[in-house]
Amino acid sequence: MRIDIISLFPELIEAFYRHSIIGRARAAGLLELDVTNPRNFTYDRHHMVDDTIYGGGCGMLMKAGPLFAAVEAVRRDVPKRRVILMGPAGETFTQAKARELAAYDQLILLCGHYEGVDYRVEESLADETISVGDYVLTGGELPAMTITDAVARMIPGVLGAAGSAADDSFYASLLEYPQYTKPAVFRGLTVPEVLRNGDHAKIDAWRRRKSLERTLQKRPDLLKTCDLSAKDKAILAELEGEESR
């Protein structure tokens, strides 16, 4: 997979590309990552990427021309490509969306700045707009990096350990179960005995129950879209009964 980020701050994106799981995946050739500055596609003396807003208004708006040209420069001739604008008007980013985007051959992520971008970018250049939440950010760089990180985890081989992504919170619409490492006792706080006894069937059952319990307590809304087995539903009914006592 190839991911291109279109940003006025390439140094920020390149720093992200160099580290941790993303950096290792790039070095191993599992991900092809690049960043392009739309300022490179301006031809006036001052390399202006923004201008005043038609009809009046505060601030400046990113111009359509440099963004269209940047996307056209990085587009690859691949079967599945998606151009995505980072913006508050879009669909909220979820784990399900990360899995969907991981099936593409190329993602091009557009980062707005200033007061936003000329609407013609959203209307005619981007295939869709994605938001990472109902709050205001200075630019689209953090959302673009968030999407890149989440999508990269879905690519086979990126995490190294098979099954790691499937255990993550939200992967199956449930929060992850509690996890512990050594020592077994820390300041009087003890790792549950079930995790230390080596009985993997009991460990799996405990983890599933705790995953359901944490989701019920902290994000019950997720249970509405989760594919639950009859056993899961029985556990939830038991947990709800315990809470009501």
C-alpha positions in Angstrom: 0.0 0.0 0.0 1.0 3.6 -0.7 -0.1 6.6 1.5 0.6 10.1 0.3 -0.1 13.0 2.7 -0.5 16.5 1.1 0.6 19.0 3.8 2.2 22.4 4.2 4.3 20.9 7.0 6.3 18.1 5.4 8.8 18.1 8.3 6.1 17.1 10.7 4.9 14.2 8.6 8.4 13.0 7.8 9.2 12.8 11.5 6.1 10.7 12.0 7.1 8.4 9.1 10.5 7.7 10.6 9.5 6.3 14.0 8.0 3.2 15.7 5.8 0.8 13.8 5.3 3.1 10.9 9.1 3.6 10.5 9.8 -0.1 10.6 7.0 -0.9 8.1 8.4 1.7 5.7 11.9 0.4 6.1 10.7 -3.2 5.4 8.9 -2.1 2.3 5.4 -3.0 3.7 4.3 0.6 3.3 5.3 3.2 0.8 4.9 6.6 2.4 5.5 10.1 1.1 4.5 13.7 1.8 4.1 16.5 -0.7 3.9 20.2 0.0 1.3 22.0 -2.1 3.4 25.1 -2.0 5.7 23.4 -4.5 2.8 23.8 -7.0 2.5 27.6 -6.7 4.0 29.9 -9.3 3.8 33.4 -7.9 6.7 35.1 -6.4 5.6 34.5 -2.8 4.4 30.9 -3.3 1.0 31.7 -1.9 -1.3 28.7 -1.1 -4.1 30.8 0.4 -6.2 33.8 -0.4 -9.1 35.9 1.0 -12.6 34.5 1.1 -15.2 35.4 -1.5 -18.1 37.2 0.1 -16.0 38.3 3.1 -15.0 36.5 6.3 -12.2 36.2 8.7 -8.9 34.5 7.8 -7.6 33.0 4.6 -8.6 29.9 2.6 -6.4 27.4 0.9 -6.6 27.7 -2.8 -7.8 24.8 -5.0 -5.1 25.0 -7.6 -2.1 23.9 -5.5 -4.1 21.0 -4.0 -5.4 19.8 -7.3 -1.9 19.9 -8.8 -0.3 18.1 -5.8 -2.8 15.3 -6.0 -2.4 15.0 -9.7 1.4 14.7 -9.2 1.3 11.9 -6.7 -1.6 9.8 -8.2 -0.5 6.3 -9.2 -2.2 4.1 -11.8 -3.5 1.5 -9.4 -6.8 -0.4 -9.3 -8.0 1.1 -6.0 -7.2 4.7 -5.0 -8.9 7.0 -2.5 -8.5 10.8 -2.1 -9.5 11.9 1.4 -9.9 15.4 2.8 -9.4 15.9 6.5 -12.4 18.0 7.6 -15.1 18.4 10.3 -17.9 17.9 7.8 -16.9 14.3 7.1 -17.8 10.9 8.4 -16.3 10.2 11.8 -13.2 7.9 11.6 -13.7 4.5 13.1 -12.0 1.1 13.2 -14.4 -0.1 10.6 -13.3 2.7 8.3 -9.6 1.9 8.9 -10.3 -1.7 7.8 -12.1 -0.4 4.7 -9.3 1.9 3.7 -6.6 -0.8 4.3 -8.0 -2.5 1.2 -6.9 0.4 -1.1 -3.7 0.4 -3.1 -3.2 4.1 -2.6 -4.6 6.7 -0.1 -4.0 10.4 -0.7 -4.8 12.4 2.5 -5.4 16.2 2.1 -4.5 18.4 5.0 -6.3 21.7 5.2 -5.0 24.7 7.1 -5.9 28.4 7.9 -9.7 28.7 7.7 -10.0 25.5 5.6 -9.9 24.8 1.8 -11.8 26.0 -1.2 -15.0 24.0 -1.4 -14.2 22.8 -4.9 -11.5 20.6 -3.3 -14.1 18.8 -1.3 -16.7 18.8 -4.1 -14.5 17.7 -7.1 -11.1 16.5 -5.9 -11.7 14.4 -2.8 -13.6 11.1 -2.9 -14.7 11.7 0.7 -14.1 13.8 3.8 -13.2 12.2 7.1 -13.3 13.8 10.6 -11.5 12.4 13.7 -13.9 14.0 16.1 -16.1 16.9 17.1 -13.4 19.4 18.0 -11.3 22.0 16.3 -7.7 21.5 15.2 -5.3 23.9 13.6 -4.8 21.7 10.5 -5.3 18.3 9.0 -1.9 16.9 9.9 -2.8 15.2 13.1 -5.9 13.5 11.6 -3.9 12.4 8.6 -1.3 10.8 10.9 -4.0 9.2 13.0 -5.6 7.6 9.9 -2.2 6.5 8.6 -1.4 4.8 11.9 -4.7 3.1 12.2 -4.7 1.9 8.6 -1.1 0.7 8.7 -1.9 -1.6 11.6 -4.4 -3.5 9.3 -1.6 -4.3 6.7 -0.3 -7.9 7.1 3.1 -8.0 8.6 3.2 -4.4 9.9 2.6 -5.4 13.5 5.0 -8.3 13.3 2.9 -10.6 15.6 -0.1 -12.2 13.9 -3.3 -11.5 15.6 -2.1 -8.4 17.5 -4.4 -6.0 15.6 -7.4 -8.3 16.1 -7.0 -8.0 19.9 -6.9 -4.2 19.9 -9.8 -2.2 21.3 -12.5 -1.3 18.7 -11.2 -4.0 16.2 -14.3 -6.1 16.9 -16.4 -3.2 18.3 -15.3 -4.1 21.9 -12.8 -2.5 24.2 -9.7 -4.6 24.9 -9.5 -6.7 28.1 -7.0 -5.6 30.8 -3.4 -6.7 30.3 -0.5 -7.1 32.7 3.2 -7.7 32.7 5.9 -8.5 35.3 6.1 -8.3 38.3 3.1 -10.3 39.4 2.7 -8.1 42.5 3.4 -4.4 42.4 2.7 -2.2 45.5 0.2 -4.7 46.6 -1.6 -4.8 43.3 -1.7 -8.4 42.0 -2.1 -9.8 38.5 -5.2 -12.0 38.4 -4.4 -15.7 39.2 -6.2 -16.9 36.0 -3.6 -15.2 33.9 -0.8 -17.0 35.7 -2.0 -20.6 35.7 -1.3 -21.5 32.1 -4.9 -22.7 31.3 -5.4 -21.0 28.0 -9.1 -21.9 27.7 -9.8 -20.2 31.1 -7.6 -17.2 30.1 -9.6 -16.8 26.8 -12.9 -17.0 28.7 -11.6 -14.4 31.3 -10.4 -12.1 28.6 -13.7 -12.2 26.7 -15.7 -11.6 29.9 -13.5 -8.6 30.8 -13.7 -7.2 27.3 -17.5 -7.3 27.5 -17.5 -5.9 31.0 -15.2 -2.9 30.1 -17.3 -2.1 27.1 -20.5 -2.3 29.1 -19.1 0.0 31.7 -17.2 2.5 29.5 -18.6 2.4 26.0 -22.1 0.7 26.1 -22.9 2.3 22.7 -20.4 0.0 21.0 -22.5 -3.1 22.0 -25.3 -1.9 19.6 -23.1 -2.7 16.6 -21.1 -5.6 17.9 -21.6 -9.2 16.6 -22.4 -11.0 19.9 -22.7 -14.7 20.4 -25.4 -16.2 22.6 -22.8 -16.8 25.2 -21.7 -13.1 25.0 -25.3 -12.0 25.5 -25.6 -14.3 28.5 -22.5 -12.8 30.0 -23.8 -9.3 29.5 -27.1 -10.1 31.1 -25.2 -11.5 34.1 -23.0 -8.4 34.3 -26.0 -6.1 34.0 -27.7 -8.0 36.8 -24.6 -7.6 39.0 -24.6 -3.8 38.3 -28.2 -3.5 39.3 -27.8 -5.1 42.7 
